[in-house]
Amino acid sequence: MQIDTSKWSGEGTFTQVLLECLRQIDRVALIRVEDAPASRSEADYNFISNEIYVAFRVDVSSAPIRRFGIFPGTREVHRKSMTVADLEQALAASPGVGEPDYADEGMMQYLRAERIIPPYQTRGYKLVEMVRIYEAPNGAQASEGVKT
C-alpha cells in the first residue's frame, strides 16, 4: 500500500483515525491525504478540512474470447476489488469511525466537532473537522494487479 501525506499538514485527529482504519483494509492500494483550502482559524473556532483520495486494488483475471468469431483465445479483465460504497460499509463497521454524515457514489464526508478548553482557564474554542474521501482518478489507480 502506498500512502502519500506530502500535501497534508498533519492536523486533524479524526483524519488520523481514518488513515489508521484505511491502512487495515487490504483492498485499498493507495491513500493520498491533502489539506483542503477551506481550512481556517478564528478566535473562537478552528475549521480543519482534509481530503483523502483512495485507489482500490485492481484484480486481473482471464476471460475466454473468440477472435474473428473463429479463433479461441483469452484476454485480461481488470476489475476494481472495491467501490466507494464498499468502503463506506467497511468504515461504518469500524468502531472508531462509524457511518459518514454524507455519502454518494463518488464521495463520503465526515464532520466532527469538539469543544477544546486549554489549561489556565483561558477561553475555549470549537474545533470543527471535515474530512472528505474520494476515489482517486483513473490515472492514480494502482498498477499492481492481482491475477486470479
C-alpha positions in Angstrom: 0.0 0.0 0.0 1.2 3.5 -0.9 0.5 6.4 1.4 1.2 10.0 0.3 1.0 12.6 3.0 3.3 15.2 1.4 0.4 17.7 0.9 -1.0 17.3 4.4 0.0 19.4 7.4 -0.9 16.5 9.8 -3.7 18.4 11.5 -6.9 16.6 12.4 -7.2 13.8 14.9 -10.2 12.2 13.1 -8.2 12.2 9.8 -5.5 10.3 11.6 -8.1 7.8 12.9 -9.4 7.4 9.3 -5.9 6.8 8.0 -5.3 4.1 10.5 -8.6 2.4 9.6 -7.8 2.7 5.9 -4.4 1.1 6.4 -6.2 -2.0 7.8 -8.2 -2.5 4.6 -6.2 -4.7 2.2 -8.2 -3.9 -0.9 -7.1 -0.2 -0.7 -3.8 0.2 -2.7 -3.2 3.9 -2.5 -4.0 6.6 0.0 -3.3 10.3 -0.6 -4.1 13.0 2.0 -4.3 16.7 1.3 -5.2 19.8 3.2 -8.3 21.4 1.6 -8.3 25.2 1.0 -11.3 25.6 3.2 -9.3 25.3 6.5 -9.2 28.4 8.6 -8.9 29.6 12.2 -10.7 32.4 14.0 -10.6 33.5 17.6 -13.4 31.2 18.8 -13.2 28.3 16.4 -10.9 26.3 14.2 -12.1 24.7 11.0 -9.9 21.9 9.6 -10.8 20.4 6.2 -8.9 17.5 4.8 -9.4 15.4 1.6 -8.4 11.7 1.3 -8.1 10.1 -2.1 -8.1 6.3 -2.3 -7.3 4.0 -5.1 -8.5 0.4 -4.9 -6.5 -2.7 -5.8 -7.2 -4.0 -9.3 -7.8 -7.7 -9.8 -6.8 -9.2 -13.1 -8.5 -12.3 -14.4 -8.6 -14.2 -17.7 -11.7 -14.4 -19.8 -12.2 -16.6 -22.8 -12.9 -14.9 -26.1 -13.1 -15.7 -29.8 -11.1 -13.7 -32.3 -12.9 -13.0 -35.6 -15.6 -15.4 -34.3 -13.3 -18.4 -35.0 -10.0 -18.5 -33.1 -10.2 -19.1 -29.3 -8.2 -17.0 -27.0 -8.1 -15.3 -23.7 -7.9 -11.7 -22.6 -7.2 -10.0 -19.3 -10.1 -8.4 -17.5 -9.3 -5.7 -14.9 -11.8 -5.2 -12.1 -11.6 -2.9 -9.1 -11.7 -5.0 -5.9 -13.8 -2.4 -4.1 -16.1 0.6 -4.7 -16.8 3.7 -2.6 -20.0 2.0 -1.3 -18.0 -1.0 -0.2 -15.5 1.3 1.5 -18.4 3.1 3.2 -19.6 -0.2 4.7 -16.1 -1.2 5.8 -15.6 2.2 7.6 -19.1 2.1 9.1 -18.3 -1.2 10.7 -15.2 0.2 12.3 -15.8 1.3 15.9 -13.7 4.4 15.8 -15.1 5.8 12.6 -18.8 4.9 12.1 -21.1 5.9 9.3 -20.4 9.1 7.2 -22.5 12.2 7.6 -23.0 12.3 3.8 -22.3 9.7 1.1 -23.0 9.2 -2.5 -21.4 7.1 -5.3 -18.3 9.2 -5.6 -17.6 10.7 -2.1 -18.0 10.3 1.6 -18.0 13.2 4.1 -17.4 13.1 7.9 -17.9 16.1 10.1 -16.7 16.1 13.7 -16.9 18.9 16.2 -15.5 19.2 19.7 -15.0 21.9 22.4 -11.4 22.5 23.4 -10.7 24.1 26.7 -7.0 24.9 27.1 -5.3 25.0 30.5 -5.0 28.0 32.8 -8.7 29.0 32.4 -8.4 30.6 29.1 -11.3 30.9 26.8 -12.1 27.7 24.9 -12.7 27.3 21.2 -14.7 24.9 19.0 -12.7 22.6 16.7 -14.6 21.5 13.6 -13.0 18.9 11.4 -14.4 18.0 8.0 -12.9 15.0 6.1 -14.0 14.1 2.5 -13.0 10.7 1.0 -12.9 10.5 -2.8 -11.9 7.7 -5.2 -8.7 8.7 -6.9 -8.9 9.5 -10.6 -8.1 6.7 -13.1 -4.5 7.9 -13.6 -3.8 7.1 -9.9 -5.0 3.5 -10.0 -2.7 1.0 -8.5 -0.5 -0.5 -11.2 -0.1 -3.8 -9.4 -2.7 -6.3 -10.3 -3.6 -9.5 -8.6 -4.1 -12.4 -11.0 -7.0 -14.7 -10.3 
